[in-house]
Amino acid sequence: MLTIAPWASALYDNVMNQALRTRPRLSSDQDQQLIDLSRMLNTEQVAVMFNRSQLTIQLWRKNKSLPYIRITGAKRDTIRYDEKALREWAQTTGHTLKD
């Protein structure tokens, strides 16, 4: 069984309480702008949408032309795409979408 020294536990509690007090609060407008991950597309879905390979989608993203959102994770980051932004991007760049 792992035991934690009382001073370490108190230090941890102090740091966490400070972090919670200083966390920024969101206004209702900012709250509405938060990303709804359930409506985001992954690379495979975008590839089907554009009738291209997943590699092509990744290259478009890496060339900084395709709009995407990077979600920072504990082990690795996740890439997601907003369908509305992709449709606007396709229209402005002349790329065709699969119906």
Secondary structure, DSSP 8 states (H G I E B T S, - for coil): -----HHHHHHHHHHHHHHHHHS----HHHHHTS--GGGEE-HHHHHHHHT--HHHHHHHHHTT-S--EEE--SSS-EEEEEHHHHHHHHHHHT-----
